[in-house]
Amino acid sequence: MTAPAAVSESLAVNTARIVPDRSGAALVEPCGTLLVADLHFEKGSGLAARGSLLPPYDTRATLARLADAIARLKPARVVALGDSFHDLGADGRIHEDDARTLADLVASVADWVWIEGNHDPAPPPRFGGRIVAELETGPLVLRHEPRPGPQAGEIAGHLHPCAKVRGRGRAVRRRCFVTDGDRLILPAFGAFAGGLNIRDAAYDGLFARAPEAWMIGADRVYRVPARRCVGD
């Protein structure tokens, strides 16, 4: 299988320039806003409470990757695009060490915005930052769930996009950014968040043109044309 070219260049969304980062975050240029989607803090403990026993370290792993992205990219603002907390009880289950780490991260940037999600319609206020339903910034509208039909400038999360490519007897499936130039859907950032193939029917009607996938590899992002993306 011939590998797509690795990229570090930006992509365009409704004239805005966005740099997709290997962490799963995206940096809006030149304003220095870092976007992350679907952190799903305390998903592990939430599943454990329902009898699915998983290692209880997903919040810590997610925080470590988020801290690294902030340290490398040095944003002036961070916007979390909803479902930052896996449920309304996540605040009560988070370990105090992780709670302190999160509060310190929020305090480390000039402006931190929590967008309300379907899992966390009321993000806990104790970590700092401000809470909004959605945010307009320049040519962009930042929200949690993509709206149906044309939405020029929309950047959202919610769907946890993944892409799959196949060739020479093997296949690769990775989290990805997905865009047609008008809108962008970010991959889930959370360690236990999982992913939904961009060929799934849930994406039908969201893109005016066949969207590209920007697949996340071990240490870089790969731009993949729509014709190479296959279903599961």
Salt bridges, closest charged atoms under 4 A:
GLU9 OE2 - ARG223 NH1 3.83
ASP21 OD2 - ARG72 NH2 2.63
ASP38 OD1 - HIS40 NE2 3.67
ASP38 OD1 - HIS160 NE2 3.31
ASP68 OD2 - ARG72 NE 2.85
ASP83 OD2 - HIS40 NE2 3.76
ASP83 OD2 - HIS144 NE2 3.26
ASP87 OD1 - ARG93 NH1 3.05
ASP91 OD1 - ARG126 NE 2.58
GLU96 OE2 - ARG126 NH1 3.58
ASP97 OD2 - HIS95 ND1 3.80
ASP97 OD1 - ARG100 NH2 2.30
ASP98 OD1 - ARG60 NE 2.76
ASP111 OD2 - ARG77 NH1 3.98
ASP111 OD2 - ARG130 NH2 2.89
GLU134 OE1 - ARG143 NE 3.11
GLU134 OE1 - ARG147 NH2 3.11
GLU145 OE2 - HIS158 NE2 3.54
GLU154 OE2 - ARG143 NH1 2.65
GLU154 OE1 - ARG183 NH2 2.51
ASP182 OD2 - ARG209 NH2 3.22
GLU212 OE1 - ARG223 NE 3.12
ASP219 OD1 - ARG220 NE 3.30
ASP232 OD1 - ARG173 NE 3.05
